[in-house]
Each structure stands twice: as structure tokens, then as C-alpha cells.
């Protein structure tokens, strides 16, 4: 009888551990966030807590769509909450980013003005020689209007008079992830794309100065480079406790210090 009770106690102890304790949290979304801070922050959080978090990219629209379909536990987004987004979603600012324009390192062009950005996206400027570069047709990497996510939103706000990029004679339609656009610009002498400072700084691309001001962490923080926007973590109002704990960590003094150490603007650093 004593042996039976002993094994019964062991059985009860084994099943007393919550089944979710070792389950990973799933996330997807903004590639700029993933490369800029999220992958590194997740590693730091896992080391501290043991909580596994699995992240994939795909772009903000993909992340929000998967979150809405309960395919992931939270999403990363460089797009703010819009009228078509569910009221059940919480968009939580975690870091800052700057919209930047990238070209291949071999491209001699190093500066652009807002009027010329608008000209490229409207198809009115189609050759790099018009901007002081080589006689090469500009290949502008974009996605569909619905797939441009935070990049389309920020372009419309700062450069395109409220309109999102449309397909023109010089545009090349690609997947919605800026990671794809960045990789194409790395390989294509005539390539051009908009992306985020936080991820572009890790690529083999040239970030163009705008009106003579180069995008850097310092110029984004000071406001000299004014084309900034939030990077968000997005969770449902009834998110798992493990998700809320990670978001709390990202917003904590330690989390924000880590984000700043990755070379991008943390919330408290912005003026």
C-alpha cells in the first residue's frame, strides 16, 4: 500500500506542472522590427526567463493577419492601428525607427530630396542619370497597396501627399516584406526601395541622405532626420499571460536599455 501511495504522489506531481509552461510563444510580422531589435530582445528574454519565443517575418500585414486568425500569439508591426484593424488589438509602441531610402552600394547617388522621392514613386523619374547617377533605369521595389504596411503609411504621410505608392513603369512588384526589398537592392545596381533604418543598417546597402541629412540613430533622435515612426508590438486584449510578460519586459527599464544598445532609438531616447 505504501508503494502504491508513493507512485500515486509521483504521478500527481508530474501532472501538477502546467502544460503550457514549456510551450513557445509564436509571433510574426514586421521584418524591420525583427532585425532591428526583436530577435536580440527575445534571446535576452529567453536567457532570463526560459520562455521560448519563435518569430518569423513576412511584414506587418502578414503579422496582423496571422494574429487575427489566431495563428500567432502576438505580432510585430511598423504600421499604426488603422480603421480596418480589429478593436481587439492593442498596438504598443516599443521602439522608434526612421523611414530611409536605400540603393546599391555601387550607386554614386548619395542624397535625395523629397520632390525626387515623389517623382520616383509616381513614375516621373525613371533613370538614375536624372539624379546624378549612372545611365541606368530605376527599379523601384514596392508591394501592393494593401501590402506596403508601415512603409506605405509613412511614405504617404511624409512624401506622397497622403497617397500610397502605386505601380508605375519603373516599379517592381514584390512580396510585402521589406527584407525582400533590402536583399534585392543589395544585389541590383539600379535598385531602389524604402525601408526602415533599424534593419537597413544591418544590410549591405547605401542609405541616402535626405536634404543633405544622413539617417543615423543620432539624427533620428535629435529630429534632424525627421521621418520617424513607432515600431509596435501588437497583442489581443485577452493575450496569454506569457505574451503580456514579454511586452512588459520590452517596456521595462532593462528592456529599453537593451533596445538602445542594439543601435536603434529606444522610447526614452527620443526628444
LUMPA-252578 format. One record per atom (N, C-alpha, C, O): residue in one letter; x, y, z. Coordinates in pm, whole numbers, padded with zeros to 5 digits, always signed. Example, Ala and Ser with C-alpha at 12.3 -4.5 7.8 and 13.67 -1.06 7.14 Angstrom:
residues 2
A+01319-00569+00780;A+01230-00450+00780;A+01320-00330+00780;A+01424-00332+00846;S+01285-00225+00708;S+01367-00106+00714;S+01290+00003+00787;S+01341+00114+00804;
END
This chain:
residues 271
X+00083-00121+00000;X+00000+00000+00000;X+00085+00126+00000;X+00055+00221-00071;X+00192+00126+00079;X+00283+00241+00085;X+00347+00267-00051;X+00363+00381-00093;X+00383+00159-00119;X+00444+00173-00253;X+00343+00232-00350;X+00377+00316-00433;X+00217+00188-00340;X+00111+00240-00426;X+00093+00392-00404;X+00083+00468-00500;X+00090+00433-00276;X+00075+00576-00245;X+00195+00656-00296;X+00180+00769-00343;X+00312+00597-00286;X+00434+00665-00333;X+00427+00696-00481;X+00456+00807-00525;X+00387+00594-00559;X+00377+00615-00704;X+00261+00708-00739;X+00267+00780-00839;X+00155+00707-00657;X+00042+00797-00680;X+00085+00942-00660;X+00044+01031-00736;X+00167+00966-00558;X+00219+01102-00533;X+00307+01148-00649;X+00296+01261-00695;X+00392+01059-00696;X+00479+01094-00810;X+00396+01128-00933;X+00429+01222-01006;X+00289+01052-00956;X+00202+01076-01071;X+00133+01211-01060;X+00125+01285-01158;X+00084+01244-00941;X+00017+01373-00920;X+00114+01490-00937;X+00078+01593-00994;X+00236+01474-00890;X+00336+01579-00906;X+00370+01601-01053;X+00389+01715-01096;X+00376+01494-01128;X+00410+01505-01271;X+00304+01583-01345;X+00335+01662-01434;X+00178+01560-01308;X+00070+01628-01380;X+00034+01762-01318;X-00054+01832-01370;X+00100+01800-01209;X+00072+01929-01147;X+00142+02043-01218;X+00108+02159-01195;X+00241+02013-01306;X+00312+02116-01383;X+00221+02162-01497;X+00175+02078-01574;X+00194+02292-01510;X+00106+02340-01617;X+00156+02297-01753;X+00276+02301-01780;X+00065+02254-01839;X+00102+02204-01972;X+00162+02313-02058;X+00240+02286-02150;X+00126+02438-02027;X+00173+02550-02109;X+00310+02603-02065;X+00364+02693-02129;X+00365+02548-01958;X+00488+02605-01903;X+00601+02604-02004;X+00682+02697-02008;X+00609+02499-02085;X+00719+02489-02180;X+00677+02521-02324;X+00758+02508-02416;X+00554+02561-02342;X+00508+02590-02477;X+00567+02723-02526;X+00568+02820-02451;X+00616+02728-02649;X+00671+02853-02700;X+00561+02953-02737;X+00448+02915-02769;X+00596+03079-02732;X+00510+03184-02782;X+00543+03202-02929;X+00660+03200-02967;X+00441+03218-03012;X+00461+03234-03154;X+00434+03380-03194;X+00342+03443-03143;X+00517+03433-03284;X+00499+03570-03332;X+00541+03581-03477;X+00622+03501-03525;X+00487+03679-03548;X+00529+03708-03686;X+00507+03856-03713;X+00449+03927-03631;X+00554+03901-03830;X+00528+04040-03867;X+00649+04114-03919;X+00731+04059-03992;X+00657+04239-03880;X+00749+04339-03933;X+00895+04293-03933;X+00953+04268-03828;X+00953+04281-04052;X+01093+04240-04064;X+01189+04345-04008;X+01295+04311-03957;X+01150+04471-04018;X+01234+04579-03963;X+01249+04559-03813;X+01359+04571-03759;X+01137+04529-03745;X+01141+04505-03601;X+01226+04383-03568;X+01308+04386-03476;X+01206+04275-03644;X+01279+04151-03617;X+01429+04172-03624;X+01502+04132-03533;X+01474+04234-03731;X+01618+04256-03749;X+01668+04366-03657;X+01779+04358-03604;X+01586+04469-03639;X+01630+04586-03564;X+01649+04562-03416;X+01747+04606-03357;X+01553+04489-03353;X+01565+04469-03208;X+01504+04339-03157;X+01550+04284-03057;X+01399+04290-03224;X+01317+04185-03164;X+01391+04053-03149;X+01380+03989-03044;X+01465+04011-03249;X+01538+03885-03240;X+01635+03886-03122;X+01644+03789-03047;X+01707+03997-03105;X+01803+04008-02995;X+01732+04017-02860;X+01778+03959-02762;X+01621+04090-02854;X+01548+04105-02729;X+01489+03972-02684;X+01487+03940-02565;X+01441+03895-02780;X+01386+03763-02750;X+01494+03672-02690;X+01468+03600-02594;X+01614+03676-02746;X+01723+03595-02694;X+01755+03632-02549;X+01777+03545-02465;X+01757+03764-02522;X+01784+03810-02385;X+01674+03766-02290;X+01702+03728-02176;X+01550+03772-02336;X+01436+03734-02253;X+01437+03583-02226;X+01410+03539-02114;X+01467+03505-02327;X+01475+03360-02309;X+01583+03323-02209;X+01565+03234-02126;X+01696+03392-02217;X+01807+03364-02126;X+01767+03395-01982;X+01807+03324-01890;X+01688+03499-01964;X+01649+03542-01830;X+01535+03460-01773;X+01532+03432-01653;X+01441+03420-01857;X+01318+03356-01807;X+01301+03210-01847;X+01226+03136-01783;X+01369+03169-01954;X+01350+03034-02004;X+01232+03021-02100;X+01209+02914-02157;X+01158+03129-02118;X+01042+03126-02207;X+01087+03129-02353;X+01158+03221-02395;X+01048+03030-02429;X+01084+03022-02570;X+00987+03108-02653;X+00866+03100-02636;X+01042+03189-02744;X+00960+03269-02834;X+01010+03245-02976;X+01127+03265-03006;X+00919+03201-03062;X+00954+03173-03202;X+00899+03284-03290;X+00780+03315-03285;X+00986+03344-03371;X+00948+03460-03451;X+00977+03434-03598;X+01081+03378-03634;X+00884+03474-03683;X+00909+03476-03827;X+00866+03612-03880;X+00787+03683-03818;X+00921+03647-03996;X+00890+03778-04055;X+00767+03772-04142;X+00666+03711-04107;X+00777+03837-04258;X+00664+03838-04351;X+00603+03975-04372;X+00529+03996-04468;X+00634+04069-04282;X+00578+04203-04295;X+00465+04227-04196;X+00405+04133-04144;X+00438+04354-04170;X+00336+04392-04072;X+00199+04335-04106;X+00129+04285-04018;X+00160+04343-04234;X+00028+04297-04274;X+00013+04147-04248;X-00091+04101-04201;X+00118+04072-04278;X+00116+03928-04253;X+00100+03901-04103;X+00018+03819-04063;X+00179+03971-04022;X+00172+03951-03879;X+00035+03981-03821;X-00017+03903-03741;X-00024+04093-03862;X-00156+04131-03811;X-00264+04035-03859;X-00357+04003-03785;X-00250+03988-03982;X-00347+03891-04036;X-00338+03760-03959;X-00441+03701-03924;X-00216+03713-03933;X-00200+03588-03860;X-00245+03601-03715;X-00299+03506-03658;X-00224+03717-03656;X-00272+03738-03520;X-00425+03736-03516;X-00484+03677-03425;X-00488+03798-03613;X-00633+03798-03620;X-00692+03661-03642;X-00805+03633-03602;X-00613+03573-03706;X-00659+03437-03734;X-00613+03338-03626;X-00629+03217-03643;X-00557+03390-03517;X-00509+03307-03405;X-00398+03210-03445;X-00383+03104-03386;X-00321+03248-03548;X-00209+03164-03589;X-00083+03197-03510;X+00009+03116-03504;X-00078+03315-03450;X+00035+03356-03366;X-00020+03419-03239;X-00138+03451-03230;X+00068+03435-03141;X+00027+03491-03011;X+00042+03643-03005;X-00029+03709-02930;X+00136+03698-03083;X+00147+03843-03096;X+00215+03875-03227;X+00270+03786-03293;X+00212+04001-03265;X+00270+04043-03393;X+00362+04162-03372;X+00348+04238-03275;X+00455+04178-03464;X+00538+04298-03471;X+00489+04382-03587;X+00458+04329-03694;X+00480+04513-03567;X+00426+04599-03671;X+00498+04733-03674;X+00532+04789-03570;X+00522+04783-03797;X+00568+04921-03812;X+00453+05007-03866;X+00473+05122-03904;X+00335+04949-03870;X+00213+05018-03909;X+00131+05049-03785;X+00117+04964-03698;X+00076+05169-03776;X-00009+05204-03663;X-00148+05144-03681;X-00182+05095-03789;X-00227+05149-03577;X-00364+05097-03584;X-00445+05177-03685;X-00445+05300-03684;X-00515+05106-03773;X-00597+05170-03876;X-00743+05136-03859;X-00778+05050-03777;X-00829+05201-03936;X-00974+05177-03924;X-01016+05034-03954;X-01121+04990-03908;X-00934+04962-04031;X-00970+04824-04065;X-00916+04723-03965;X-00946+04604-03974;X-00836+04770-03869;X-00781+04679-03769;X-00883+04654-03659;X-00958+04744-03621;X-00884+04533-03608;X-00979+04495-03505;X-00962+04579-03379;X-00851+04612-03339;X-01074+04614-03317;X-01071+04688-03191;X-01017+04602-03078;X-00989+04653-02969;X-01001+04473-03103;X-00949+04382-03002;X-00796+04382-02997;X-00737+04316-02912;X-00732+04457-03088;X-00587+04459-03093;X-00531+04579-03017;X-00584+04690-03024;X-00424+04554-02944;X-00351+04661-02874;X-00219+04687-02946;X-00135+04598-02955;X-00201+04809-02997;X-00076+04849-03062;X+00010+04921-02958;X-00023+05031-02915;X+00119+04858-02918;X+00201+04908-02808;X+00336+04954-02861;X+00416+04870-02905;X+00365+05085-02859;X+00496+05133-02906;X+00608+05079-02818;X+00601+05083-02696;X+00712+05027-02884;X+00824+04967-02811;X+00956+05034-02847;X+01047+05041-02764;X+00968+05085-02970;X+01091+05148-03016;X+01057+05247-03126;X+00942+05259-03168;X+01160+05319-03172;X+01145+05413-03283;X+01224+05364-03403;X+01320+05289-03391;X+01182+05410-03520;X+01250+05378-03645;X+01245+05501-03735;X+01163+05591-03712;X+01330+05506-03834;X+01325+05611-03935;X+01302+05553-04072;X+01364+05453-04108;X+01215+05614-04151;X+01197+05572-04290;X+01320+05615-04369;X+01360+05732-04365;X+01381+05522-04441;X+01501+05553-04519;X+01485+05502-04661;X+01402+05415-04689;X+01567+05557-04750;X+01569+05517-04890;X+01703+05453-04919;X+01808+05510-04888;X+01700+05335-04978;X+01823+05258-04995;X+01851+05233-05142;X+01760+05217-05224;X+01981+05229-05174;X+02029+05197-05308;X+02146+05100-05294;X+02198+05079-05184;X+02185+05043-05405;X+02300+04954-05408;X+02426+05033-05373;X+02438+05149-05413;X+02521+04974-05300;X+02644+05045-05264;X+02722+05100-05382;X+02795+05197-05368;X+02707+05038-05501;X+02778+05084-05620;X+02715+05209-05681;X+02776+05272-05767;X+02596+05244-05639;X+02527+05360-05694;X+02594+05488-05643;X+02607+05504-05521;X+02637+05579-05731;X+02706+05700-05686;X+02614+05803-05620;X+02663+05895-05555;X+02484+05789-05636;X+02391+05882-05573;X+02393+05864-05422;X+02385+05751-05373;X+02405+05974-05348;X+02412+05964-05202;X+02310+06053-05132;X+02294+06044-05010;X+02241+06136-05207;X+02143+06228-05147;X+02020+06235-05237;X+02028+06222-05359;X+01906+06256-05174;X+01782+06271-05249;X+01697+06377-05180;X+01712+06400-05059;X+01610+06443-05254;X+01520+06541-05196;X+01377+06488-05202;X+01347+06404-05287;X+01290+06534-05117;X+01152+06481-05114;X+01081+06487-05248;X+01006+06395-05282;X+01104+06592-05326;X+01038+06603-05456;X+01078+06488-05549;X+00997+06439-05627;X+01205+06446-05539;X+01252+06336-05624;X+01201+06200-05574;X+01177+06110-05654;X+01185+06185-05443;X+01122+06064-05391;X+00983+06050-05449;X+00944+05943-05497;X+00909+06159-05446;X+00774+06160-05501;X+00776+06129-05651;X+00691+06056-05702;X+00875+06185-05721;X+00888+06162-05864;X+00914+06016-05898;X+00861+05965-05997;X+00995+05949-05818;X+01023+05807-05841;X+00896+05726-05822;X+00862+05642-05906;X+00825+05750-05712;X+00706+05669-05683;X+00589+05701-05775;X+00498+05620-05789;X+00591+05816-05837;X+00486+05848-05935;X+00526+05810-06077;X+00447+05828-06170;X+00648+05757-06094;X+00694+05715-06226;X+00743+05828-06314;X+00766+05808-06433;X+00760+05947-06257;X+00804+06063-06335;X+00956+06069-06347;X+01009+06134-06437;X+01027+06002-06258;X+01173+05991-06265;X+01205+05844-06282;X+01177+05763-06193;X+01263+05808-06396;X+01284+05668-06427;X+01426+05628-06454;X+01452+05511-06485;X+01522+05722-06444;X+01662+05689-06473;X+01751+05755-06368;X+01728+05870-06329;X+01852+05683-06324;X+01941+05737-06221;X+02019+05858-06270;X+02063+05940-06188;X+02038+05872-06400;X+02111+05988-06450;X+02037+06118-06418;X+02099+06224-06410;X+01905+06110-06401;X+01827+06229-06365;X+01855+06275-06222;X+01821+06387-06185;X+01919+06188-06144;X+01952+06222-06005;X+02103+06229-05984;X+02151+06227-05871;X+02178+06238-06095;X+02322+06249-06086;X+02394+06116-06084;X+02514+06110-06054;X+02325+06010-06116;X+02386+05878-06116;X+02416+05828-06256;X+02422+05905-06351;X+02434+05697-06267;X+02465+05636-06395;X+02341+05629-06484;X+02229+05646-06438;X+02365+05604-06611;X+02254+05591-06706;X+02194+05451-06693;X+02217+05363-06775;X+02116+05435-06587;X+02051+05307-06558;X+01905+05333-06523;X+01875+05430-06452;X+01814+05251-06571;X+01673+05268-06532;X+01655+05238-06383;X+01712+05142-06332;X+01577+05319-06315;X+01549+05296-06174;X+01453+05177-06161;X+01350+05172-06229;X+01486+05084-06074;X+01396+04973-06044;X+01350+04990-05899;X+01423+04960-05805;X+01229+05037-05883;X+01173+05068-05751;X+01094+04949-05698;X+00996+04907-05759;X+01138+04894-05585;X+01073+04776-05529;X+00959+04818-05437;X+00978+04891-05340;X+00840+04771-05470;X+00721+04801-05391;X+00639+04673-05374;X+00675+04567-05426;X+00531+04685-05302;X+00433+04578-05293;X+00298+04638-05330;X+00289+04755-05366;X+00194+04557-05322;X+00059+04610-05346;X+00027+04714-05240;X+00093+04720-05136;X-00073+04796-05265;X-00111+04899-05168;X-00143+04836-05033;X-00104+04887-04928;X-00214+04724-05036;X-00250+04658-04911;X-00131+04591-04845;X-00136+04559-04726;X-00023+04569-04921;X+00093+04501-04865;X+00207+04592-04824;X+00308+04545-04772;X+00193+04723-04847;X+00301+04815-04815;X+00314+04841-04665;X+00419+04887-04619;X+00209+04812-04590;X+00217+04820-04444;X+00264+04955-04394;X+00221+05060-04441;X+00357+04950-04294;X+00406+05072-04232;X+00489+05158-04326;X+00493+05280-04310;X+00555+05096-04424;X+00632+05174-04521;X+00539+05260-04605;X+00564+05379-04624;X+00432+05201-04656;X+00335+05277-04734;X+00271+05388-04653;X+00251+05499-04702;X+00239+05357-04528;X+00178+05456-04439;X+00271+05576-04418;X+00227+05690-04423;X+00399+05549-04394;X+00495+05656-04367;X+00530+05734-04493;X+00547+05856-04487;X+00540+05665-04607;X+00562+05735-04734;X+00447+05831-04763;X+00468+05946-04801;X+00325+05782-04744;X+00208+05866-04768;X+00209+05988-04676;X+00175+06098-04720;X+00247+05970-04552;X+00246+06079-04455;X+00349+06186-04487;X+00318+06305-04480;X+00471+06145-04520;X+00581+06241-04533;X+00611+06285-04677;X+00663+06394-04698;X+00581+06201-04776;X+00632+06228-04910;X+00528+06230-05021;X+00549+06295-05124;X+00417+06161-05004;X+00327+06139-05118;X+00190+06205-05100;X+00091+06162-05159;X+00185+06307-05018;X+00061+06383-05001;X-00059+06297-04965;X-00169+06316-05016;X-00034+06200-04876;X-00142+06116-04827;X-00174+05996-04914;X-00259+05915-04877;X-00109+05983-05029;X-00135+05870-05119;X-00029+05761-05098;X+00086+05790-05066;X-00071+05638-05117;X+00021+05526-05105;X+00083+05496-05241;X+00024+05527-05344;X+00203+05435-05243;X+00269+05404-05371;X+00183+05318-05461;X+00117+05224-05416;X+00186+05351-05589;X+00112+05275-05690;X+00211+05215-05790;X+00326+05258-05799;X+00166+05116-05864;X+00250+05056-05968;X+00271+05155-06082;X+00176+05214-06133;X+00398+05173-06122;X+00431+05260-06235;X+00527+05186-06327;X+00558+05069-06304;X+00574+05255-06431;X+00663+05191-06529;X+00797+05150-06468;X+00862+05060-06521;X+00839+05215-06359;X+00970+05184-06302;X+00962+05099-06174;X+01063+05078-06108;X+00844+05049-06140;X+00830+04973-06016;X+00833+04823-06043;X+00796+04775-06150;X+00879+04751-05942;X+00887+04606-05948;X+00809+04550-05829;X+00848+04568-05714;X+00699+04482-05857;X+00612+04431-05751;X+00675+04311-05681;X+00717+04215-05747;X+00682+04317-05548;X+00745+04212-05470;X+00656+04173-05353;X+00548+04230-05334;X+00701+04076-05275;X+00629+04038-05154;X+00628+04155-05056;X+00702+04251-05071;X+00542+04145-04955;X+00521+04258-04866;X+00632+04280-04764;X+00631+04382-04695;X+00727+04191-04752;X+00833+04202-04653;X+00948+04290-04703;X+01001+04268-04813;X+00987+04389-04623;X+01099+04475-04663;X+01230+04397-04667;X+01325+04440-04732;X+01236+04284-04599;X+01357+04202-04606;X+01386+04162-04750;X+01501+04156-04791;X+01280+04135-04826;X+01296+04101-04968;X+01348+04221-05045;X+01440+04207-05126;X+01291+04338-05020;X+01333+04459-05092;X+01480+04490-05061;X+01556+04526-05151;X+01519+04477-04935;X+01657+04506-04897;X+01754+04411-04966;X+01859+04453-05014;X+01720+04284-04970;X+01807+04185-05034;X+01819+04210-05184;X+01926+04190-05241;X+01710+04253-05246;X+01715+04283-05389;X+01803+04404-05417;X+01879+04405-05515;X+01794+04506-05334;X+01877+04625-05352;X+02024+04591-05333;X+02110+04647-05401;X+02053+04500-05242;X+02192+04457-05222;X+02252+04401-05351;X+02371+04416-05376;X+02168+04336-05432;X+02216+04264-05550;X+02197+04340-05680;X+02252+04301-05783;X+02120+04450-05679;X+02078+04513-05804;X+02132+04656-05814;X+02092+04742-05735;X+02223+04684-05909;X+02282+04818-05921;X+02179+04928-05939;X+02200+05040-05893;X+02067+04899-06007;X+01968+05003-06034;X+01854+05003-05932;X+01756+05076-05948;X+01867+04921-05825;X+01760+04906-05729;X+01737+05027-05640;X+01828+05104-05612;X+01613+05042-05596;X+01572+05149-05504;X+01456+05097-05420;X+01368+05028-05470;X+01458+05130-05291;X+01346+05089-05206;X+01340+05177-05082;X+01439+05241-05044;X+01225+05179-05021;X+01207+05241-04889;X+01205+05129-04786;X+01150+05022-04810;X+01265+05155-04672;X+01265+05058-04564;X+01287+05131-04433;X+01273+05253-04426;X+01320+05058-04329;X+01345+05120-04200;X+01493+05128-04169;X+01570+05039-04205;X+01532+05234-04101;X+01670+05250-04059;X+01715+05132-03974;X+01828+05085-03987;X+01626+05084-03888;X+01665+04982-03791;X+01712+04853-03855;X+01797+04783-03799;X+01657+04819-03972;X+01703+04698-04041;X+01805+04730-04151;X+01897+04652-04174;X+01790+04845-04219;X+01880+04879-04329;X+02025+04890-04282;X+02117+04861-04359;X+02045+04932-04158;X+02182+04950-04106;X+02257+04817-04098;X+02380+04816-04088;X+02185+04705-04103;X+02249+04573-04095;X+02274+04513-04233;X+02334+04406-04244;X+02229+04582-04338;X+02239+04528-04474;X+02357+04592-04549;X+02412+04694-04508;X+02392+04529-04661;X+02496+04584-04749;X+02429+04674-04852;X+02429+04644-04972;X+02372+04784-04803;X+02306+04883-04889;X+02355+05022-04849;X+02417+05040-04744;X+02326+05119-04934;X+02357+05258-04903;X+02227+05328-04867;X+02131+05327-04944;X+02225+05391-04749;X+02110+05472-04710;X+02132+05615-04759;X+02234+05677-04727;X+02038+05666-04835;X+02052+05800-04890;X+02025+05906-04785;X+01934+05892-04702;X+02103+06013-04788;X+02069+06132-04710;X+01947+06196-04774;X+01927+06184-04895;X+01867+06264-04696;X+01752+06337-04747;X+01771+06485-04713;X+01784+06522-04596;X+01772+06567-04816;X+01801+06710-04798;X+01935+06730-04727;X+01952+06822-04647;X+02030+06641-04758;X+02164+06654-04702;X+02182+06598-04563;X+02293+06606-04509;X+02079+06542-04503;X+02089+06485-04367;X+02087+06333-04376;X+01990+06275-04424;X+02193+06270-04329;X+02202+06125-04333;X+02122+06065-04218;X+02123+06119-04108;X+02053+05955-04242;X+01981+05888-04133;X+02078+05811-04043;X+02144+05718-04089;X+02084+05849-03919;X+02162+05779-03816;X+02079+05775-03689;X+01976+05843-03680;X+02121+05698-03595;X+02048+05696-03468;X+02045+05835-03407;X+01942+05879-03356;X+02159+05906-03414;X+02168+06039-03354;X+02078+06140-03424;X+02012+06220-03357;X+02074+06138-03559;X+01992+06237-03630;X+01843+06206-03618;X+01760+06297-03623;X+01808+06079-03602;X+01668+06044-03579;X+01624+06090-03440;X+01515+06145-03423;X+01709+06067-03341;X+01677+06107-03204;X+01666+06259-03192;X+01575+06310-03127;X+01758+06331-03256;X+01758+06478-03245;X+01647+06544-03326;X+01611+06658-03299;X+01593+06472-03425;X+01491+06529-03511;X+01548+06592-03637;X+01472+06640-03721;X+01680+06594-03651;X+01740+06648-03774;X+01696+06565-03895;X+01675+06617-04005;X+01683+06436-03872;X+01624+06348-03973;X+01482+06321-03925;X+01461+06240-03834;X+01384+06386-03985;X+01250+06392-03924;X+01153+06278-03958;X+01042+06275-03905;X+01193+06186-04045;X+01097+06088-04098;X+01091+05964-04008;X+01137+05856-04045;X+01034+05982-03892;X+01035+05877-03790;X+00895+05821-03768;X+00794+05881-03805;X+00893+05700-03706;X+00766+05636-03671;X+00793+05531-03564;X+00906+05488-03544;X+00687+05491-03495;X+00699+05387-03393;X+00714+05249-03455;X+00672+05224-03567;X+00776+05160-03379;X+00767+05017-03401;X+00682+04961-03287;X+00706+04991-03170;X+00585+04879-03322;X+00487+04830-03225;X+00499+04680-03202;X+00540+04604-03290;X+00463+04639-03081;X+00423+04502-03056;X+00272+04503-03046;X+00214+04591-02981;X+00207+04407-03109;X+00061+04405-03114;X+00011+04276-03052;X+00056+04167-03087;X-00082+04290-02959;X-00140+04173-02892;X-00290+04194-02877;X-00338+04307-02880;X-00361+04087-02863;X-00505+04097-02839;X-00528+04138-02694;X-00439+04126-02609;X-00648+04187-02666;X-00681+04229-02530;X-00683+04112-02433;X-00664+04131-02313;X-00705+03993-02485;X-00707+03874-02400;X-00584+03787-02425;X-00593+03664-02420;X-00471+03850-02451;X-00347+03777-02482;X-00306+03687-02366;X-00341+03712-02250;X-00230+03585-02399;X-00177+03494-02297;X-00093+03572-02196;X-00029+03671-02232;X-00093+03530-02071;X-00007+03595-01971;X+00140+03601-02014;X+00209+03698-01986;X+00186+03496-02084;X+00326+03493-02128;X+00355+03604-02228;X+00466+03658-02230;X+00257+03638-02310;X+00274+03748-02405;X+00284+03881-02331;X+00372+03963-02359;X+00194+03902-02237;X+00195+04027-02160;X+00323+04043-02080;X+00373+04154-02063;X+00376+03932-02030;X+00502+03938-01955;X+00617+03982-02046;X+00703+04061-02005;X+00618+03931-02169;X+00725+03970-02261;X+00713+04118-02299;X+00814+04189-02304;X+00592+04164-02325;X+00572+04306-02359;X+00614+04395-02241;X+00676+04499-02261;X+00580+04352-02121;X+00621+04427-02002;X+00772+04435-01992;X+00827+04538-01956;X+00839+04324-02026;X+00985+04324-02026;X+01040+04421-02130;X+01136+04494-02103;X+00980+04423-02250;X+01026+04512-02357;X+01013+04658-02316;X+01095+04741-02357;X+00913+04691-02237;X+00889+04829-02195;X+00962+04865-02066;X+00968+04982-02028;X+01018+04765-01999;X+01086+04791-01873;X+01216+04868-01895;X+01264+04881-02008;X+01270+04918-01788;X+01397+04992-01796;X+01506+04904-01856;X+01587+04950-01937;X+01509+04778-01815;X+01610+04686-01868;X+01587+04659-02016;X+01681+04661-02095;X+01462+04634-02052;X+01430+04606-02192;X+01463+04723-02283;X+01519+04704-02391;X+01429+04843-02240;X+01457+04961-02321;X+01608+04988-02330;X+01657+05035-02433;X+01679+04959-02224;X+01824+04974-02229;X+01885+04877-02328;X+01979+04912-02400;X+01832+04755-02333;X+01879+04658-02430;X+01850+04705-02572;X+01936+04697-02659;X+01729+04754-02596;X+01691+04802-02730;X+01785+04914-02775;X+01829+04916-02889;X+01814+05006-02684;X+01906+05116-02716;X+02045+05063-02749;X+02114+05117-02835;X+02086+04956-02681;X+02220+04900-02703;X+02233+04833-02839;X+02345+04809-02887;X+02121+04801-02903;X+02124+04738-03035;X+02149+04839-03147;X+02163+04801-03263;X+02153+04968-03112;X+02185+05070-03211;X+02065+05139-03272;X+02077+05207-03374;X+01947+05122-03210;X+01827+05189-03261;X+01767+05275-03150;X+01799+05255-03032;X+01681+05371-03184;X+01627+05461-03081;X+01523+05393-02992;X+01420+05346-03041;X+01549+05389-02863;X+01452+05342-02766;X+01353+05455-02737;X+01376+05570-02774;X+01244+05420-02670;X+01138+05519-02647;X+01189+05641-02571;X+01163+05754-02611;X+01262+05618-02462;X+01305+05728-02376;X+01412+05815-02439;X+01438+05925-02390;X+01476+05769-02545;X+01584+05844-02608;X+01534+05956-02699;X+01606+06051-02728;X+01410+05944-02745;X+01359+06040-02842;X+01330+06175-02777;X+01280+06182-02664;X+01361+06281-02850;X+01335+06417-02800;X+01205+06470-02855;X+01167+06583-02824;
END
